[in-house]
Amino acid sequence: MPLSRSAQHTRVRTLAAKAFTPPRVEILRAHIADIVGELLDAVHGPRTMDVIADFARPLPAIVSCEMLGFTDRGLAPVEQLDEVIRRASSETFNTVAFAQTR
């Protein structure tokens, strides 16, 4: 039986909570600040910044990828994680359709 939206949310939140305990977040704080600096430096200068595309989307994806062991900052892992998160948070998430995209 598929998980209800509420049950799925609880399951994912429980798993995520283990990765984001206060001591773990404190350990990550300096590194996340470095990533923030890198993202902001990338748009420094005459170029305008799209806050979503240039900062809000890549920051959590980069942090999550690194927590999962992706050390390459290449676009592919970030895009893959972003797609997984989008699909998992969608009410129409379908594991068969997701499996077919791999």
N, C-alpha and C positions, 0 to 999 in steps of 0.2 A: 504494500500500500504506500503510495507516495506520501512524503511528509507534507503536512499542511504548511501554509506560509508561516504561521506562528511557530510551529515546531522546527521548521528549517531555520528560521531566524535565531531561535534559542540555541540550536545546535552550533551554528556558525559563530554566534556571539560567545558561547562557552569556549570554543576552540580559540578564538581571537583573544579572549580575555587572558588566556594562559600566556600568550606571547607579549601582552602589553601590561604586565604587572608594573606597579610603580618602580621597583628597583630596575627592571628591564628598560623601562622608558628613560629612567635617569641615565643609564649606561648609553642609550642611543642618542640622548639629547645633543651632545657635542657633534656627533656624526651627522645627525639630521640638520643641524645648523650649518655644517660644511656643505651639505647638499643644497640647502637653501641658497647659500652664497654662490655656489656654482651656477644654479639656475638663474639667479639674478644677474650674475656677471655675464651670462650668455646673451642677455638682452640689453646690456649696458651700451649706451651710445645713442646714435640717431634713430635707431629702430624703435618702433612702438612695441609695446608688450600686450599680448593677448593673455590676460591673467589666467584664464582657464587652460588654454592650450600650452602656454609657456611655463606655468607654475602649478596650478591646482591639480591638473591631471598627472603630470609626470612625478611630482613629489611623492605622493603615497605609493605610486607604482614602483618607483625606484627603491624606496624604503622596503616595501613588501618583497620585491624581487631579491634584494640583498638579504633579507631575513630568510628567504627560501633557498639561498645559496647561489643565486645568479649574481656573479660578480662583474660580468661584462655589462657595461652601461649602454650597450647597443640598443637600438630601437626595438628590435624583435621581441626580447623578453618583456619589455614594458608594454608593447602592444598586445602581446599574448595575455599578460596578466590583466590588463585593462579589459580585454574581451571576456575573460573568465569572470571577472567581477561584474561586468555589465550583464552577462547572461545569468549569473547566479542571482543577481538582485532583481531580475526581471520576473514578473508574475508568470510569464509564458516560458520559463526555463524548461527545457526539454532535454534530458540527458542523452536521448537517442540522437537528436539533432546536433547536440554539442559533439558527441562522439564522431559523427560523420564529418565534422569540420577538421578533425585532427588527421 
